[in-house]
Amino acid sequence: MNPQHVLVTGGSGFIAGHCILHLLEQGHVVRATIRSLAKEATARGVLRDAGMVHADRLSFVAADLLDDDGWAQAMAGMDIVLHVASPVQPGRVAGRGRGDRSRARRHVARAARGARGAGGKAGRPDLRVPRRGLGTSA
């Protein structure tokens, strides 16, 4: 099997962690999104403690579901996008509720359209991601 370049959203999350471990075990190159690169060391530590192999094939990029910034960079060069991130956090965060989940879905949909090369903004890279996957923990 040829290694694929896979973007996994929500890279510091429980579900994404399991996906990342499995993808690395299978020899794929993985890029994971996290809200802040300040969380990268912690995420790598959790994955290492869980038995991560081929850590050199894992990279992180900052992208937040509630913000448009970072998604073009995150998707560039990817063969597959596995969307398992969720803006829902344990407990209730003031100001974040059902409307924020809808807004987050719109941001991911916008990023997915960009991955297909749609959108047509001037100067935007032509991003083409042949396969996309959607999972949910909500």
Long-range contacts (C-beta under 8 A, 24 or more apart in sequence): 1-26, 1-27, 3-27, 3-28, 3-29, 3-57, 4-28, 4-29, 4-79, 4-80, 5-29, 5-31, 5-77, 5-78, 5-79, 5-80, 6-30, 6-31, 6-78, 6-79, 6-80, 6-81, 6-82, 7-31, 7-32, 7-33, 7-74, 7-75, 7-78, 7-80, 7-81, 7-82, 7-129, 8-32, 8-33, 8-82, 8-84, 9-33, 9-63, 9-65, 9-81, 9-82, 9-83, 9-84, 9-85, 9-108, 10-34, 10-83, 10-84, 10-85, 10-86, 11-43, 11-60, 12-39, 12-42, 12-43, 12-46, 13-84, 13-85, 13-86, 13-137, 14-137, 15-84, 15-135, 15-137, 16-84, 16-85, 17-43, 17-46, 17-47, 17-50, 19-82, 19-84, 20-47, 20-52, 20-58, 21-47, 21-50, 21-51, 21-52, 23-82, 24-52, 24-53, 24-54, 24-55, 24-57, 24-58, 25-53, 25-54, 27-54, 27-57, 28-57, 29-57, 30-57, 30-58, 30-59, 31-58, 31-59, 31-60, 31-61, 31-74, 31-78, 32-58, 32-59, 32-60, 32-61, 33-60, 33-61, 33-62, 33-63, 33-70, 33-74, 33-85, 34-60, 34-61, 34-62, 34-63, 35-62, 35-63, 35-64, 36-62, 37-61, 37-62, 63-111, 65-104, 65-107, 65-108, 66-100, 66-103, 66-104, 66-107, 67-107, 68-107, 68-110, 71-107, 71-110, 71-111, 71-114, 72-111, 72-114, 72-124, 72-125, 72-127, 74-111, 75-111, 75-114, 75-115, 75-127, 75-129, 76-125, 76-127, 78-115, 78-129, 79-129, 79-130, 79-131, 80-129, 80-130, 80-131, 80-132, 80-133, 81-112, 81-115, 81-129, 81-131, 81-132, 81-133, 82-133, 82-135, 83-108, 83-112, 83-132, 83-133, 83-134, 83-135, 84-135, 84-136, 84-137, 86-136, 86-137, 86-138, 88-137, 88-138, 101-138
